[in-house]
């Protein structure tokens, strides 16, 4: 009963914190906007300055929503992979999806010189990059699903995912070797991640993908709890292991693949946030971990995005660098303080 009350209080504080950080995130930037004005703009009230309202509704609100979607999606996909493979170092990109997306983007950006100019122009647009990234992730997903259908050993699937990642990384490395400095710069900028270039149409598509992935993950909570003690124990409880594994892999692929396509490969969040949730809530029950991981992922991503904006400056730091620099010390401190994984 005491743990239940403690968890309820934690959930309330995390929800309030997420809402507060959401407003803070929108208010910060090269132009500082009072939180009161942000609240008025979001609730349909009249802002004292039309320029502020335009900035909030067209630039900062989509970016803040993207941060929440990315935080939720990557955190949950990391939790799914760590439980499925029973490996604390597993993350959302362990199946090679990020490498597949990188290969798709690399072939468009680094191989544009070999294409007719009008085709290259279309492919190098923002939607062309998203399409190439999605296609790359989808091809790797099909390969992983085909392999998972034939293999009984889950660890073998993990190794196959790593091999796909190594193969696509080798191809990307070969393409970069023959690329110009301008092409390498474009590809590097994409690989650093970006939340600020998404239109409302892109946010809508990303929201649908994340919602589908989270819904599949929600239906996987019972199988995930069964898998905590191993495959044999899960099967003894009557779990259709092959079907559950397929759903978990598919959910992870939708979440990680869509986020990489729209925002680029975001490091750290998927690997570390599930551990933060376990350490704070002191439980391995996925009913609790599912919602706590969503909240922690959103909060940490909002904080990292706020830091990356360099409030009061025109400089924007790469979100990938900020997530690791800010997040890694927090996880190390939590581990030292708790002295063990839950």
Buried (B, 14 or more C-beta within 10 A) or exposed (E): EEEEEEBEEBBEEBBEBBEEBBBBBBBBBEBEBEEEBBBBBBEEEEBEEEEBBEBBBEEBBBBBBBBBBBBBBBBBBBBBBBBBBBBEEBBBBBBBBBBBBBBBBBBBBBBBEEBEEEEBEBBBEEEBBBBBBBBBBBBBBEBBBEBBEEBEEBEEBBEBBBEBBEBBBEBBEEBBEEBEEEBBEBBEEBBBBBBBBBEEEBBEBBBEBBBBBBEBBBEBBEBBBBBEEEBEEBEEEEBEBEEBBBBBBBBBBBBBBBBBBBBBBBBBBBBBBBBBBBBBBEBBEBEBBBBBBBBBBBBBBBBBBBBBBBEEEEEBBBBBBBBBEBBBEEBEEBBEEBEEEE
